[in-house]
Amino acid sequence: MTLLRDHDLARAFDHASRTYDRLTALNPGYRTDLLRSARRLRLPDDGAGLHVLDLGCGTGASTRALLRAAPRARITAVDASGGMLRQALAEPWPDRVRFLHLSAEELPTAGEGPFDAVFAAYLFRNVTDPDAVLHSVRTLLKPGGRLAVHEYSLGGSPAQRALWTAVCQGFVIPAGTLTGDRALYRHLWHSVLDFDAAPDFTGRLTRAGFADARALPLAGWQTGITHTFVARNGPVPAAAGPARQSFAGTAAAPVPTVEAGR
Ligand SMILES: C[S@@+](CC[C@H](N)C(=O)[O-])C[C@H]1O[C@@H](n2cnc3c(N)ncnc32)[C@H](O)[C@@H]1O
């Protein structure tokens, strides 16, 4: 199957945005696992004085986890889907949280950062060029800044692939078909099968120049299927080149490029 990418993926998330939170609420541990991963950033002093990036924030579930893990941090939350951002903005947020309608590929040239930490939940298997986005993350992170990637990445055993396929075919895709988002949830199924196994993504982080990259397990049915990858920025790389894709204006209805938190 051809995976959804770039504008097609943003449009699919735009459409799915109205039911996304209801579907993820049916996934046991979705929010507690996000909180566990956000806490694995180990931000000191509740994040006081720190600026944290939530890359691929969606409807704000990962942003909410960051806010709980680091209640005094300033958070910039970024997503390529205007529809997902509109759902996030329907909720009240403290002033220190703001949302930007930008793709991960556009961010390095948007004048944002530097950040003390970056959190990316369920983003990397969706991007066209994970290595390029990791390079961008390094240019946005301060030296020594922390990265936590929360991602479906199978442990590599046939049993884990079979469990993932059973969950998708038995529940995720039928539920997504009912909401009119079959293509997106088939993309979810295949994007996980195609993505790095946990040791491979750890290696990818190391090759990108991150230090101390490790994959940490999560509890429940997602053990061996979802991991938190933690690492810190190594020596600063050269500045990123110009953004390769523009997603501005792809939302079904306009969303402000920059929206202050409420
Ligand atoms: C599965 S959702 C996860 C949202 C949120 N992080 C969470 O944990 O609930 C993935 C999000 O990544 C966004 N996304 C995918 N590719 C992106 C890209 N290249 N740049 C920015 N956001 C992207 C999608 O629009 C979507 O909102």
The ligand as a Tripos MOL2 file, in Angstrom:
@<TRIPOS>MOLECULE
LIG
   27    29     1     0     0
SMALL
NO_CHARGES

@<TRIPOS>ATOM
      1 C1         -1.1520   10.4350   15.1810 C.3       1 LIG1
      2 S1         -1.2540   12.1760   15.3390 S.3       1 LIG1
      3 C2         -0.5800   12.4240   16.9720 C.3       1 LIG1
      4 C3         -0.9350   13.7550   17.5690 C.3       1 LIG1
      5 C4         -0.4230   14.0090   18.9740 C.3       1 LIG1
      6 N1          1.0170   14.1340   19.0260 N.3       1 LIG1
      7 C5         -0.8670   12.9300   19.9300 C.2       1 LIG1
      8 O1         -0.0040   12.3190   20.5560 O.co2     1 LIG1
      9 O2         -2.0670   12.7190   20.0760 O.co2     1 LIG1
     10 C6          0.0960   12.7010   14.2780 C.3       1 LIG1
     11 C7          0.0720   14.1810   14.0150 C.3       1 LIG1
     12 O3          1.2660   14.5020   13.3150 O.3       1 LIG1
     13 C8          0.9340   15.4830   12.3550 C.3       1 LIG1
     14 N2          1.9410   15.4440   11.2910 N.ar      1 LIG1
     15 C9          2.1760   14.4600   10.4010 C.ar      1 LIG1
     16 N3          3.1940   14.7920    9.5840 N.ar      1 LIG1
     17 C10         3.6080   16.0200    9.9740 C.ar      1 LIG1
     18 C11         4.6230   16.8970    9.5630 C.ar      1 LIG1
     19 N4          5.4290   16.5790    8.5370 N.pl3     1 LIG1
     20 N5          4.7680   18.0770   10.2060 N.ar      1 LIG1
     21 C12         3.9600   18.3940   11.2580 C.ar      1 LIG1
     22 N6          2.9620   17.6140   11.7010 N.ar      1 LIG1
     23 C13         2.8000   16.4340   11.0700 C.ar      1 LIG1
     24 C14        -0.4490   15.1260   11.8710 C.3       1 LIG1
     25 O4         -1.1100   16.2210   11.2710 O.3       1 LIG1
     26 C15        -1.0980   14.6460   13.1630 C.3       1 LIG1
     27 O5         -1.7800   15.6810   13.8120 O.3       1 LIG1
@<TRIPOS>BOND
     1     1     2 1
     2     2     3 1
     3     2    10 1
     4     3     4 1
     5     4     5 1
     6     5     6 1
     7     5     7 1
     8     7     8 2
     9     7     9 1
    10    10    11 1
    11    11    12 1
    12    11    26 1
    13    12    13 1
    14    13    14 1
    15    13    24 1
    16    14    15 ar
    17    14    23 ar
    18    15    16 ar
    19    16    17 ar
    20    17    18 ar
    21    17    23 ar
    22    18    19 1
    23    18    20 ar
    24    20    21 ar
    25    21    22 ar
    26    22    23 ar
    27    24    25 1
    28    24    26 1
    29    26    27 1
@<TRIPOS>SUBSTRUCTURE
     1 LIG1         1 GROUP 0 **** ****
